[in-house]
Amino acid sequence: MSSGQANVSRETASRVPGMLDASNFDADTFGNTPFGHISPSETPIAVEAQRASQVLHPGKVTVPKPREQRIITIANQKGGVGKTTTTVNLAAALAHQGMTVLVIDLDPQGNASTALGIEHYSGVPSSYELLIGEVSVQDAIQTSPHNERLLCIPATIDLAGAEIELVSMVAREGRLKAAIQEANIAGFDIDYVMIDCPPSLGLLTVNAMVAAKEVLLPIQCEYYALEGVGQLLRNIGLVQAHLNPELHVSTVILTMYDGRTKLADQVAEEVRGHFGDVVLRSVIPRSVKVSEAPGYGMTVLDYDPGSRGAMSYLDAGREIAARSVVSQQAAVVEGAE
């Protein structure tokens, strides 16, 4: 398939919680929400105008920059929950809104690299060579052809053997953390690092958790949504106890939401009841455009910027950035006490 120009969406805005339209907009509710990303003075038309501006003029800073670099691991040992899709589209959403984002692909399938339009055939400097110390960060980082603020360290099939090779290496759990610190030394002014993990709990995922302070957990709005999450949380607890005490689940995002079904609402309610305020208000709908975009080497924001999926990821990116500000304010208050 050729990478033609972005399509014009024919998708309509169906009932998606957290997605703004004239029928569900409530200024008072948003104004009283701790992590609300729309001020009470904004109307639905103003919101849509801002979204359109972000898509048509990517790179303009429209969300607050974090005080320090945020490193977020996107993990879920269950496959098919939208983990890679969430990684690349959230990264693109933040880049469209003025942030510089580095995506580190730690999945040997290399799907995140594909979606960002990054070369990742065997022999290309990748996360594999970075982990085993054969290349520097400068050699491994590539820039997405769709956005100069969107960087990627790709994954190749060579990464499939890294689990075995890492076992015998010194400081095997901290090799990715050292590489990210080197990226700062190399002169890259990166606001967000987003690490896409494989659907397993091996050494690659442990490296990602040691390198990060935050875990973002995508959960699909389908049966068995919380299946396997308990084991993942136990592993996060082990990493906290022995390797990285700062690690915590900062964000849960609901994916594949279908507003036509009661099941989606039931799952969303169950997840919100279980995780509380860490669940984003923005929900990612089930969308054909989101599924099609990787086939063209694009994120949905580049493939079809007017689609429901693109708008939802823009909203989610704004909400994540707003949470950074709230966390910083809380830290200031705590320090003053």
C-alpha positions as CSV (number, residue, x, y, z in Angstrom):
1,M,0.0,0.0,0.0
2,S,1.3,3.5,-0.9
3,S,1.5,6.3,1.7
4,G,-0.9,8.7,0.0
5,Q,-2.3,11.8,1.5
6,A,-4.6,11.7,4.5
7,N,-8.1,10.6,3.8
8,V,-11.2,12.7,4.6
9,S,-13.1,10.9,7.2
10,R,-16.8,9.9,6.9
11,E,-16.9,8.7,10.5
12,T,-19.5,10.4,12.6
13,A,-19.1,11.3,16.3
14,S,-20.9,8.5,18.1
15,R,-21.4,8.4,21.8
16,V,-17.9,8.2,23.2
17,P,-17.4,9.2,26.9
18,G,-14.9,12.0,27.3
19,M,-15.2,13.1,23.7
20,L,-16.6,16.6,23.4
21,D,-19.6,17.5,21.4
22,A,-22.6,19.8,21.7
23,S,-24.8,17.1,23.2
24,N,-22.6,16.1,26.1
25,F,-20.6,19.2,26.8
26,D,-21.0,20.5,30.4
27,A,-18.8,23.4,31.3
28,D,-19.4,23.1,35.0
29,T,-18.5,19.4,35.1
30,F,-15.2,20.1,33.2
31,G,-14.4,23.1,35.4
32,N,-14.7,21.0,38.5
33,T,-12.8,18.0,37.2
34,P,-9.2,17.8,38.7
35,F,-7.8,16.6,35.4
36,G,-10.3,18.3,33.1
37,H,-8.6,19.6,30.0
38,I,-11.2,22.1,28.8
39,S,-11.9,25.3,30.7
40,P,-15.5,26.4,31.5
41,S,-15.3,29.3,29.1
42,E,-14.8,27.1,26.1
43,T,-17.7,26.1,23.9
44,P,-17.9,22.9,21.8
45,I,-17.3,24.9,18.7
46,A,-14.2,26.5,20.2
47,V,-12.9,23.0,21.2
48,E,-13.4,21.7,17.7
49,A,-11.6,24.8,16.3
50,Q,-8.7,24.2,18.6
51,R,-8.5,20.5,17.5
52,A,-8.5,21.5,13.9
53,S,-5.7,24.0,14.5
54,Q,-3.6,21.3,16.1
55,V,-4.0,19.0,13.2
56,L,-3.5,21.6,10.5
57,H,-0.6,23.3,12.2
58,P,1.2,20.5,14.1
59,G,4.1,21.6,16.3
60,K,2.5,24.7,17.8
61,V,2.8,24.3,21.6
62,T,-0.8,24.0,22.9
63,V,-0.2,21.9,26.0
64,P,2.0,22.6,29.0
65,K,5.5,21.2,28.9
66,P,6.4,18.9,31.8
67,R,8.8,20.4,34.3
68,E,11.0,17.3,33.8
69,Q,11.1,14.6,31.2
70,R,8.3,12.1,31.6
71,I,9.2,8.5,30.8
72,I,6.1,6.3,30.4
73,T,6.0,2.6,29.8
74,I,3.0,1.3,28.0
75,A,2.4,-2.3,29.2
76,N,-0.2,-5.0,29.2
77,Q,0.8,-8.7,29.1
78,K,-2.4,-9.4,27.3
79,G,-2.2,-9.0,23.5
80,G,-4.7,-7.2,21.3
81,V,-5.6,-4.5,23.8
82,G,-4.4,-1.6,21.7
83,K,-1.1,-1.2,23.4
84,T,1.1,-0.3,20.4
85,T,-1.8,1.6,18.8
86,T,-2.1,3.7,22.0
87,T,1.7,4.3,22.2
88,V,2.1,5.6,18.7
89,N,-1.1,7.7,18.6
90,L,-0.6,9.3,22.0
91,A,3.0,10.1,21.0
92,A,1.7,11.6,17.7
93,A,-1.0,13.6,19.6
94,L,1.6,15.1,22.0
95,A,3.9,15.8,19.1
96,H,1.1,17.6,17.2
97,Q,0.6,19.7,20.3
98,G,4.2,20.9,20.4
99,M,6.0,18.3,22.5
100,T,9.1,16.4,21.5
101,V,8.4,12.7,21.9
102,L,10.7,9.7,21.7
103,V,9.1,6.3,21.1
104,I,11.2,3.3,22.0
105,D,10.0,0.1,20.3
106,L,10.8,-2.9,22.5
107,D,8.4,-5.3,20.7
108,P,10.3,-7.6,18.3
109,Q,7.3,-7.4,15.9
110,G,8.2,-3.7,15.3
111,N,4.6,-2.6,14.9
112,A,5.2,0.8,16.5
113,S,8.1,1.4,14.1
114,T,5.9,0.6,11.2
115,A,3.1,2.9,12.3
116,L,5.6,5.8,12.6
117,G,7.0,5.2,9.1
118,I,10.4,4.2,10.5
119,E,12.8,1.8,8.8
120,H,13.3,-1.4,10.9
121,Y,14.7,-4.2,8.8
122,S,17.5,-6.4,10.2
123,G,20.7,-4.4,10.3
124,V,19.2,-1.0,11.0
125,P,20.5,0.3,14.3
126,S,17.7,-0.5,16.7
127,S,16.7,-1.0,20.3
128,Y,18.4,-4.4,20.2
129,E,21.9,-3.0,19.4
130,L,21.2,-0.3,22.0
131,L,20.5,-2.8,24.7
132,I,23.5,-4.9,24.1
133,G,25.8,-1.9,23.8
134,E,26.7,-2.1,20.1
135,V,25.4,1.3,19.0
136,S,24.9,4.8,20.6
137,V,21.7,6.6,21.0
138,Q,22.6,9.0,18.2
139,D,23.0,6.0,15.8
140,A,19.6,4.5,16.8
141,I,17.2,7.4,16.9
142,Q,15.3,8.2,13.7
143,T,12.8,11.0,13.0
144,S,9.3,10.2,11.8
145,P,8.7,11.4,8.2
146,H,5.3,12.8,9.4
147,N,6.5,15.0,12.2
148,E,10.0,16.3,13.1
149,R,9.0,16.3,16.8
150,L,8.3,12.6,16.7
151,L,11.4,10.4,17.2
152,C,11.8,6.7,17.4
153,I,14.3,4.0,18.3
154,P,12.9,1.1,16.2
155,A,12.7,-2.6,16.9
156,T,13.9,-5.3,14.4
157,I,13.5,-9.0,14.4
158,D,16.9,-9.2,16.0
159,L,15.3,-8.1,19.3
160,A,13.6,-11.5,19.5
161,G,16.9,-13.0,20.9
162,A,17.6,-10.2,23.3
163,E,15.9,-11.8,26.3
164,I,18.4,-14.7,26.2
165,E,21.4,-12.4,25.6
166,L,20.5,-10.0,28.4
167,V,20.5,-12.8,31.0
168,S,24.3,-13.0,31.3
169,M,24.9,-9.2,31.0
170,V,25.9,-6.9,33.9
171,A,23.1,-4.6,35.2
172,R,20.8,-6.3,32.7
173,E,17.7,-4.7,34.1
174,G,19.0,-1.2,33.8
175,R,20.5,-1.1,30.3
176,L,17.5,0.8,28.8
177,K,17.6,3.4,31.6
178,A,21.3,4.1,30.9
179,A,20.5,4.5,27.2
180,I,17.7,7.1,27.9
181,Q,20.1,9.1,30.2
182,E,22.6,9.0,27.4
183,A,20.0,10.5,25.0
184,N,19.8,13.6,27.3
185,I,23.5,13.9,27.3
186,A,23.5,13.6,23.5
187,G,21.6,16.9,23.2
188,F,18.0,15.7,22.5
189,D,15.5,18.0,24.2
190,I,12.9,15.3,24.8
191,D,9.7,16.0,26.7
192,Y,8.2,12.5,26.7
193,V,9.7,9.1,26.3
194,M,7.1,6.4,25.5
195,I,8.2,2.8,25.6
196,D,6.2,0.1,23.8
197,C,6.6,-3.2,25.5
198,P,6.0,-6.7,24.1
199,P,2.9,-8.6,25.4
200,S,5.0,-10.5,28.0
201,L,6.7,-9.9,31.4
202,G,10.2,-10.8,30.5
203,L,13.5,-8.9,30.7
204,L,12.5,-6.4,27.9
205,T,9.5,-5.3,29.9
206,V,11.5,-5.2,33.1
207,N,14.0,-2.9,31.4
208,A,11.1,-0.6,30.4
209,M,9.8,-0.5,33.9
210,V,13.2,0.2,35.4
211,A,13.7,3.1,33.0
212,A,10.3,4.7,33.6
213,K,8.5,6.4,36.5
214,E,5.1,5.8,35.0
215,V,3.2,2.9,33.6
216,L,0.3,3.5,31.2
217,L,-2.1,0.6,31.1
218,P,-4.4,0.3,28.1
219,I,-7.6,-1.8,28.8
220,Q,-10.0,-2.7,26.1
221,C,-13.8,-2.4,26.6
222,E,-14.5,-6.1,26.0
223,Y,-15.0,-9.3,28.0
224,Y,-12.1,-10.3,30.2
225,A,-10.8,-6.7,30.2
226,L,-9.1,-7.1,33.5
227,E,-7.7,-10.6,32.8
228,G,-4.0,-10.7,33.5
229,V,-3.9,-7.2,35.0
230,G,-3.5,-8.6,38.5
231,Q,-0.3,-10.4,37.5
232,L,1.0,-7.2,35.8
233,L,0.3,-5.2,38.9
234,R,2.2,-7.8,41.0
235,N,5.2,-7.5,38.7
236,I,5.1,-3.7,38.9
237,G,5.1,-4.2,42.7
238,L,8.2,-6.4,42.5
239,V,10.0,-3.8,40.3
240,Q,9.0,-1.1,42.8
241,A,10.4,-3.1,45.7
242,H,13.7,-4.2,44.2
243,L,14.6,-2.0,41.2
244,N,12.7,1.2,40.9
245,P,10.8,2.6,43.9
246,E,9.4,5.5,41.8
247,L,7.5,3.3,39.4
248,H,3.7,3.6,39.6
249,V,0.6,3.2,37.4
250,S,-0.1,6.8,36.5
251,T,-2.6,6.3,33.7
252,V,-5.3,3.8,32.6
253,I,-6.8,4.4,29.2
254,L,-9.9,2.6,27.9
255,T,-9.6,1.5,24.3
256,M,-11.9,-0.1,21.6
257,Y,-15.0,1.5,23.1
258,D,-18.2,0.7,21.2
259,G,-21.0,3.1,22.4
260,R,-23.7,0.8,20.8
261,T,-23.2,-1.9,23.4
262,K,-24.0,-2.1,27.1
263,L,-20.9,-4.2,27.6
264,A,-18.6,-1.3,26.9
265,D,-20.3,0.9,29.5
266,Q,-20.2,-2.0,32.0
267,V,-16.5,-2.6,31.4
268,A,-15.7,1.1,31.7
269,E,-17.6,1.3,35.0
270,E,-15.8,-1.7,36.3
271,V,-12.3,-0.3,35.3
272,R,-13.1,3.1,36.8
273,G,-14.3,1.4,40.0
274,H,-11.1,-0.6,40.2
275,F,-8.5,2.1,39.3
276,G,-10.3,5.3,40.3
277,D,-8.9,8.7,39.2
278,V,-6.0,7.3,37.2
279,V,-8.4,6.3,34.4
280,L,-8.5,9.0,31.7
281,R,-11.9,10.6,31.0
282,S,-11.0,10.4,27.3
283,V,-12.0,7.1,25.8
284,I,-10.7,5.7,22.6
285,P,-13.5,4.4,20.3
286,R,-13.4,1.4,18.1
287,S,-12.5,2.9,14.8
288,V,-11.8,1.5,11.3
289,K,-9.5,4.5,10.6
290,V,-7.3,3.7,13.7
291,S,-7.0,0.1,12.4
292,E,-6.2,1.1,8.8
293,A,-3.5,3.8,9.6
294,P,-0.5,1.4,10.3
295,G,-1.0,-0.2,6.9
296,Y,0.1,3.1,5.4
297,G,3.0,3.7,7.8
298,M,1.0,6.4,9.6
299,T,-0.6,7.2,12.9
300,V,-4.3,7.9,12.7
301,L,-3.6,11.7,13.2
302,D,-1.7,11.7,9.9
303,Y,-3.9,9.2,8.1
304,D,-7.2,10.7,8.9
305,P,-6.9,13.7,11.2
306,G,-10.7,14.4,11.3
307,S,-11.7,10.9,12.5
308,R,-13.1,10.1,15.9
309,G,-10.0,8.1,16.7
310,A,-7.7,11.1,16.0
311,M,-9.8,13.5,18.0
312,S,-9.9,11.0,20.9
313,Y,-6.2,10.6,21.0
314,L,-5.7,14.4,20.8
315,D,-8.1,14.7,23.8
316,A,-6.2,12.0,25.7
317,G,-2.8,13.7,25.0
318,R,-4.1,16.9,26.4
319,E,-5.4,15.2,29.5
320,I,-2.1,13.5,30.1
321,A,-0.3,16.8,29.7
322,A,-2.8,18.5,32.1
323,R,-2.1,15.7,34.7
324,S,1.5,16.6,34.6
325,V,0.7,20.1,35.6
326,V,-1.5,18.9,38.5
327,S,1.2,16.6,39.7
328,Q,3.8,19.4,39.6
329,Q,1.4,21.7,41.6
330,A,0.8,19.0,44.1
331,A,4.6,18.5,44.5
332,V,5.1,22.2,45.1
333,V,2.4,22.3,47.7
334,E,3.8,19.2,49.4
335,G,7.3,20.7,49.5
336,A,5.9,23.9,51.1
337,E,4.3,22.1,54.0
